Amino acid sequence: MRLAITAIILASNSIVFGQQYHSPVTEKVKARQDSIIERYLRHGAWEHSYLTQEWQLCIDSGLAVDSTVAYLWQQKSMPLFKTKKYELGLQALEKAVLYDPYWLDYSGFMKCIFARQYANAISDFNEAYVHHERGSFIMDHPYEFYIGICYLQLNKFDSARQTLQDLLDRDEKTRGRNWSHYLDIFYTGIAYYELRDFDKAIALFDRCLEKNPHFSDAEYYKGLTLELLGDTTGGSALIKKAKEDFDEGYTINEDNAIYEAYPYQVNWKMVRVRE
């Protein structure tokens, strides 16, 4: 799987960002807010690139009419995060959640992957369970995937292992072993690697590579693990292969990876590859 760097689309007129519009308001208020969204978002901001001032000006005009429209606040926040204006993005996203708790899972995602506020992200996801079913997804992954990543980033490795392993076990029980996303398997392997349970880590990296054979990040961490187990020749060879696969574009290919490096995604500028 390749990360298609050249496929960055700046205009987002027709994109729905992972959620349907929803608001806990009366039908009368909802109808009025829908008309504001129609005018200032669908026929306003969405007619421009989300990286332009016009996007923000259209949304600000809508918020001047009704500052309680949660969807406008969410759409205001999104490009701020993607241009690394995290403080402003968080301020807008807090407003979205204030007026509609439906956006809690989106808030958790943005705090995990963009703003790197991991403890706050976990809190958002846990609260989101009140408004969404267990097993709910955001940006193609279940909440537990992001909660596990947050635990890894907080060095709470046993909590990460338990959360991510439970996710794999649940998928295997309900959908079969082949259902799990390769990144679910990868980060579970990372949790075992951090806990220095190297045999289980390698088994999971191997399972990840069965699903994504050229995934450079899994190859790299498997190589490191082999070196720690004393197989320096095998480990070094695999790390060299990982770099070759990375150069071919095989790395984490999540949509938002074009904006942010994901946790544990290898920064090859910091890696010395032995010849």
Secondary structure, DSSP 8 states (H G I E B T S, - for coil): ----GGG---B-TT---S-----SS-HHHHHHHHHHHIIIIITTGGGSBTTSHHHHHHHHHHHHH-TT-HHHHHHHHHHHHHTT-HHHHHHHHHHHHHH-GGGHHHHHHHIIIII--HHHHHHHHHHHTTTS-TT-EETTEEHHHHHHHHHHHTT-HHHHHHHHHHHHHHHHHHT-GGGS-HHHHHHHHHHHHHTT-HHHHHHHHHHHHHHSTT-HHHHHHHHHHHHHTT-HHHHHHHHHHHHHHHHTT-S---GGGGTS--TT---GGG-----
